[in-house]
Amino acid sequence: MKASTAWTMLIAAGLIDVAWALSMKLSQGYTRPGWTAASVVTLIAFVWLLGRALTALPVGSAYAVWTGIGAAGTVLLGAMVFGESITAMKLGGVGLIVAGIVVLRGAPA
């Protein structure tokens, strides 16, 4: 697999991780069948994509980028979807996460 394909799969896995976190919240402790199913499907999807990406990328960088995308995306969408508080400090933290992702993406393998 080409590195560019692996990076695309990794980014998709990070974005699906955000969808998983939101669907897990919406499942209300896995008591709502539809959102529970969505949570399980998104979990399977991001684990599969992450596993495929790891065949071509270093595990340390890939894992950090994947969790960074998931963390930053969940903070931002949590504020948008659930009305969770978003402060300058939280936005600064998200900015640092994004900066870290950019640095890791640009680092030599």
N, C-alpha and C positions, 0 to 999 in steps of 0.2 A: 504494500500500500504506500502511496506517495505521502509525504509529510503534509502536503496541503490538504489532501483528503482527510487525513487523521485530524488535522486542526479543525476542519469543518465539522467533522463528527463530534469532536470534543466541545466545540461551541454549541452545537445542537444539544448535546447531552446536558450542558450547563443550563440552557434555556428550558429544556424539559424538566430539569431539576426544580426550576422555579414553579413550573406548572404543577409538579408533584407536591411541593410544599403548600401551594394554595389549595389544591384539591384535598390534601390531607386535612387542612383547617376546615374546609367546607364540609368534609365528611362528618364533622362533629364527633370525633372519637370513634370513627368507623360505625356510626349508627345510621347513616344515610346511604342506602345501597348504591345509588347512582354515583355519588361522589367517592364512595369507597372503591367502586370499580374503576373510576377515573384515576384514583390514586395508585391502584395496583398496576394499571396499564402504563401510566407514566413512569412508575418505578422500574418496571421491566424495560421500558424503552431507554431510559437514561443509563441504566446499568449495562445494557447491551452495547449502546453507542460508546460509552466510556471504555468498556472492555476492548472493543474494536480499535479505538484510538490508541490504546495502550500498546497495541502490537507494533506501533511505529514511533511512539513518542516516549521520552523519558518519564517514568512514573512520578517523580517528584514535581516536575514542572506541570505535567498534565493534571495531576490531582489538585495542585494549588490553583491552577486556572479554572478547573471545573468547579471547585468549591467557591472560588471568588465570584464567578458568574452567578452561581446559585445564591450566595449570600447577598451580593449587591442587588440582584434582581428581586429577591424576596423582600428586602427592605423597601425598595421603591414601590413594588406592586402591593405590598402589605399596606402601605400608606394610601395608595390609590384605591384599592379594592375594599379594604376593611377600615379605612379611616384611622389607621395607626399613626401616632405622632411622628412627624418628620422635623427634625431640628437641624440647625446649622452644623452641630457636632456630628449628627448621623450622616448628613450629606458629605461632610469632610471625610468621615470614615469610608463611605462608599467611594469617594474620589481616590482615596489611598488604595483601596482594593483594585479599582480600575487601573490606576497607575501601575500597581504590581503586576496585573495581568498583562499590560502592554510590555513591561520590562521582561517578564518571563517569555512572552511570545517572541520577542526579538533576540533573546539570548541564544547563543549557539547550543546545539544539542550536545 
